[in-house]
């Protein structure tokens, strides 16, 4: 017997890597000593030499069942951006900036066209943010994944000065919430989304959305690195950051707050992307569930001293959506 008879096509994997090699190499910076083709990527840690007390920050995440919707729609080129951008935002919540990225792609069968598109999108996303795609793994595992299924995940490593780590211990009563808007559902709630839109024509123009469902639901997760760096370079004081992902406001915002403090979030203080009320109506989803599952237009919440709010708004496009109060949890008012 041959390996291919067991469901594994080594040649398809090799061809996809060959096609993506140039795009991956384009992400390399002078700190990359060895990348694609090595058994482990090498990154020159001397880049940290100028820091007083560097702290490494690592995060691992995936794209979830958005991959299934993308495969169904025949459009996977945004998934690499989803994965990289989600990971970047998780680093920002610690006040960290990226050093390098590692990916993991797996499927029941590695279709060369899909694999090439995913690798290329990962490389393009990394290059746009000057993050080396240092290495990764592609795995063909028939029997582990059902036929036609894919999984995409990644690990991002970054760094922050110890004295600049953001978090709940910095937050004070009276701090304000500055929201940076999302581009839509980002990478969360897609198991519910897929159930709601089952049987719908993804290509059809939806007047309420001003575009098709495919465009609205597959728009990539936003990255907020540029906004974060702009605020940091201007010396704007940031106490904490909450990345609004799975679990929505109720689960993510409290992670950035200390014991004894909660948050009031003002309804109507930011524009909710039309895809959310459309999905709510289509699936008859209770409002409480919408806020528990989706970001509702709130991509990243920065917690700032009240005196920094207006200056921050001159530097980034955002909305003041609430404040830190005594108590606990998140209350929509």
Helices and strands as residue ranges (DSSP letters): G 3-6, H 10-25, E 32-34, E 42-43, G 45-48, E 54-62, H 66-73, H 79-92, E 97-107, H 112-128, E 132-140, E 150-161, G 162-164, G 168-170, E 176-181, H 190-196, E 205-206, E 211-212, H 213-218, H 225-233, E 238-243, H 248-252, G 253-256, E 261-265, H 274-283, H 287-293, E 298-304, G 306-308, H 309-315, E 319-326, E 330-332
